[in-house]
Amino acid sequence: MGPQSEHFLDSVISIMENFAFNNEQDKIIQAPIENSIFLFGASGTGKTTAALGRLEKLLHHYPGYKILIICPQQSLAGPYRQFLLENSNHTGSFPTITTVSGISRDLTKIFWPLISGKMGYKSPEKPPNFLSLETAQYCLSKIVDPLLEKGYFQTVTIERNRLFSQILDNLNKTALAGISIREIAQRLKSASNNTPTLHIAFDQVQECAEIFREYCLNNNLIDFSLLVSSFRDHLWSLKSCREYFYYRYNVLIADNLEEDTPFAHELIKDWTKSFQSSLLIYDEGGGYRSFLGADPEGALSLKDECQTTCHFIQEFTISKELKILRLGLKACIQKEKNNSIGYEIPHKSKLTLYKFYPEMISEISENVRNLIDNGIQPRDIAILSPYLSDSLKFSMTEKLKFLGVATTTSRPSRMYINAPEIKALLIFAKLSHPSWKMGISFFEFRHSIMQFIPNLDVIRADLITKTLFSKNGNECPIRSFDMINNIQLKERITFQFGEKTEALRNWLIEYIKNEPKPLDIFFQNLYGQLLSQKGFQFHSDFYAAHIIAKLIQSLQSFRLFSQEVFGYDFPLIGKEYIHNVEQGLIPAAFSNIFTDENAVLIAPAYTFLMRNQSVAFQFWLDIGSLGWWERLYQPLTNPYVFRKNRVSGAIWTEQEEYENNQEVMGRLVNGLLNRCTTGVIAAGVQINEYGSNNHGPLLQAMQLYQKRNLHFRREDSV
């Protein structure tokens, strides 16, 4: 939960203590307890604040364990979770805060013996193993790798990990929409912009998906798609399951319905009819996760299932000037004429065009520094782009660091292997297990010691590597610093760095002479006994502690899964894990990224939207990029052909793709402006970071807005 959410909750709790709700919010809070309410409105209209007030009232009438709070993903439930922790008036049990898939998983565990035989499992008497994203990819690799060797997927250029994730994505989207997996290839072929060579790959995707489903049934594995389809087709129809669920819960609060899936909406529709009290919350203009299966139209239809409907229209965050910008940009994106808007440029907003990327990064960094010098808190500034590449992240963070500005980044798609701290740990693990025969290069060893030893520059790290690193399997991989006879060489390395290298060597010797440990325990010991101690790089690095904890958690899950399903011994598990990391399979995306309590956020635009927080200033980078307009290119999947209401075989045309891109960009811009209180600084570049010209639809819309602004100013002067 970020600082903005804590700031938000401080105000919420303060409001509740003073009963300072507006009339519309008070209607929601004071509505009869046994009532179903559909609450909708734009972001920033106080819907969640009203929901928290309603929750406080409900806790006076029901035990906490009788209340179910549902959100599309756990990060969106942060305000509820934090409110319950901060609310000193509540001393009873806590409500259940989860997702629809979380409920599905819990009920599947409980009622497994009643449905396993119906689902076609080979060993229905045995308990199931639930697959995470990473273990699902690992299992899928056992199916796809032999097929790749036979020449599958030669008609498409795609990274191995992207191939696996897109096969799983197709399975998941068919399940969420209630579509048979046998329709995958047919639906993918229905997009008109596909080439005949891709049709071959689509048939191979279909084959891999069906083999993977059979593999899961034969090994008592439940991936996300099987969880959803089995819950819908077998579990929820059981009278005993429904009776248990409705005995367990009497009250429902479902927030951000527009970001949830058709599967979730089906269940919530059922629950609303049977719960004693329900509050359903819909964010107008949302649906940012449509590429992940979100169904905002289906969410809005839940309004018909509720006894009371309430529309919040008073916006608390966005200024009057930004409202004009929001309306004007919407008209410019759709190329509509609306002369009633005025097209005023907000006082603290602007569009600047740069020739080169470094020029844009440098000036925006200076602007951020100036805002902070003028009293704006770093937490009230967000730097946003359609995608956050490694080069952009590095350039922006380094420039801001040079200017003395604290930053935090949020990029859920970033994998562990991309973090230099994790790379260093994995290199040291290979170094510590010579029996794995996974050799490391001089460059890898140099990288690892530079991560472990603070202030070690590349020159001295290179000297240490050339002098002390050994590839001789008969001795410790790190030679003793004390064995260097050349005094001048010792002084060049420095005794301080030599002491730290010696500490690494001593720890390594002590580990190698004992029995090897599971890799998660190995990392726990390495971090706790050495790398987190005073004098080493991770001593006060909380971000490193966070990602290392995530790595250990991932490793532990992988070890327990591999032992249970495949019967692997733990030495093999560690080697297998590292091999899969290097192949780009694992681990799953980070969640709950550690953030500085008062730092400038650098993030992809959609990631910022899903944080559901407002800031004073937003910087939009490279608005000429097509990334603001079109979805990420995924050749083997298409989120729109798997929509629930789409007729099988209907052609997805290029015109539909264009209209959808226009709608998605309009929704994105609307959502960003709804979460901005003061000003937007948009930046375009003629030559992007890849060296190509940029003049995408968002830049065109912004320039059209400026042109209309100039036209209205001329008319006013006349």
Buried (B, 14 or more C-beta within 10 A) or exposed (E): BBBBBBBBBEEBBEBBEEEEBBEBBBBBBEBEBEBBBBBBBBBBBBBBBBBBBBBBBBBEBBEBBBBBBBBBBBBBBBBBBBBBEEBEEBEEEBBBBBBBBBBBBBBBEBBBEEBBEEBEBEEBEEEBBBBBBBBBBBBBBEBBEEBBEEEBBEBBEBEBBBBBBBBBBBBBBBBBBBBEBEBBBBBBBBBEEBEEEBBBBBBBBBBBBBBBBEBBBEBBBBBBBBBBBBBBBBBBEBEEBBEBBBEEBBBBBBBBBBBBBBBBBBBBBBBBEEBBBBBBBBBBBBBBBBBBBBBBBBBBEBBEBBEBEBBBEEBEBBBEBBBBBBBBBBBBBEEEEBEEBBBBBBEBBBBBBBEBBEBBBBBBBEBBBEBBEEEBBBBBBBBBBBBBEEEBBEBBBEBBEEBEBBBBBBBBEBBBBEBEBBBBBBBBBBBBBBEBEBEBEEEBBBBBBBBBBBEBEEEBBBBBBEBBBEEEEEEBBBBBBEEBEEEEEBEEBEEEBBEBBBBBBBBBEEBBEEEBBBBBBBBBBBBEEBBBEEEBBBEEBEBBBBBBBBBBEBBBBBBBBBBEBBEBEBBEBBBBBBEBBBBBBBBBEBEEBBBBEEBBBBBBBBBBBBBBBBBBBBBBBBBBBBBBBBBEEBBBBBBBBBBBEBEEEEEBEEEBBEEBBBBBBBBBBBBBBBBBBBBBBBBBBBBBBEEEEBEBBBBBBBBBBBEBBEEBBEEEEE
